[in-house]
Amino acid sequence: MDLGLSGRVALVTGGDSGIGWHTARLLLSEGATVVLSDREQSRLDAAAAELRAPDGRLFAFAADVTDVGALAELHRRVTEAVGAIDILVQSAGVTGAQGLFHEIDDEGWTSTIETDLMGPVRLTREFLPDLRSGGWGP
């Protein structure tokens, strides 16, 4: 399949496993350069090794989507390594607090919302200028 992604640069959060990892594999097979991101560098390194990307088209940089400073540093590292991104895949997320609705405390709700709702907001805010500069963002 040719999705026309050859030569494009994609950032994939939640890239050390699951949907993020499989999306990275597809993007690589389509010729894109991929930057994997997740919280733990060691897990990212293992995921990148398993992907075995050709031609130096795969990078792995740890960052926490709940931390604005970490996302700014991720942006700096991505820009230094590959330039502006064309594609943003927000796949980072947590299952969150488990239990009956009325038994989950505020911290359980807050920590889940910080990752699953505010994480994508912060990530998009940080990288939207890249997407717009390449004509791939709103």
N, C-alpha and C positions, 0 to 999 in steps of 0.2 A: 504494500500500500504506500502511496506517496501523498503525504499530507502537506507537502511544500514547506517543511520545517528545516531543511538542510541549510546550515549556516546560521540558523537562529540560535539565540542564547536563552536557556530556560533556567529559572530558579525553582526548585522543588523543595518545599518544607515538608517535614515529616518523612524525609527521604531515606531513613535508615531501615524501613520495613513497610509492609502492607501496600496500600494504594500508592503512597508516595514512591516507594521503591519500584513498583511495577510501572508507574507512569514514567519514571526516569528511564527505565529499560526501553520503553516504547519510544520516547523522545530520542534516545541515543540511536536506536535502530532507524529512525527517520533522518538522521544526520545532524541533529541539534547538538550544541554544546550544552552540558548540563552541570548545574551547581546544586549539589545535594546539601540540605541543611536539616539539622535536628539538634537536640540539646547536648548529646554526648559525642565527642569527637571519636572516641574509640569505636563506638557502634557505627558511626558514619564511615570510618576507614574500612571496617569489615564489609559494610554494604557496598562501598565503592570497589573493593577488591573482588567481590562476587559479581559485580556488573562487568568487570573487565572491559572497559571502554577503550576503543582504539584511538590513536592519534592525539592523546592528551586532551580529549574533549570532556573530561569529567573532573570536577573539583568537589571537595567536601569541606565545608566550613560550619562549625558548631555555632548555634545561636539559639536563644530562648525567645520565642515570639511574644512573651509577656513582658519583655524588658526593652524599652525604647532605645536605651543606650546600646544594647547588644545588637539590635537591628540596624542602628546607624553604623556600628562597626562591621557588621555583615555586609552592608551596602558598600562600605569602603573597600573591603577585601574582594568582593565580587567585581567591583569596578576596576580594581588594580589587576585582577587576574584575567578578566574577559571583557571588560567594558560594560556598557549598558545592557540590561536584559530586555528581551522581546516578549518573553512568556513568563507568567507567574502562576505557579501551581501551589495553592495553599492547602496542604494536606496534613499539617500539624494539628493534633487534637488529642484530647484525653477522654476516657470514658466518664470520668468524674465520679462524684459521690454516688454511692449506691444505697438503696433502701427505700422505704416508703416516703412518699412526697413530704408528708408532714413531719417526718423524723429526720430529714436532712437539715443540718444546721446551716447558718449563714455562711460559715467558712467553706463548707462543701459546695454550696451554690457559687460563691464568689470565686473560688479557685477554678472551677469549671468554666465560668463565664470569662474569666481573665484569659484563659487559653483558647477556648472554642469560639468566642465572640470577639473579644477585644484583640486577640492575637491577629486574626485576619485584618481587622481594621488598621492596626498599627503597621502591619506588613505592607498592606496596600498603600497606605499613606506614605511610607518610606520609599517604595519603589515605583509609584505612579508616574513620577517625572520620567523615569526610564521608558516605561511603556508608552507614554505619550510622545516622547522624542522619536521613537521608532514607528509611530503610527499604529501601535497595537493596543493602545489603552483608550479609555473613554475621554 
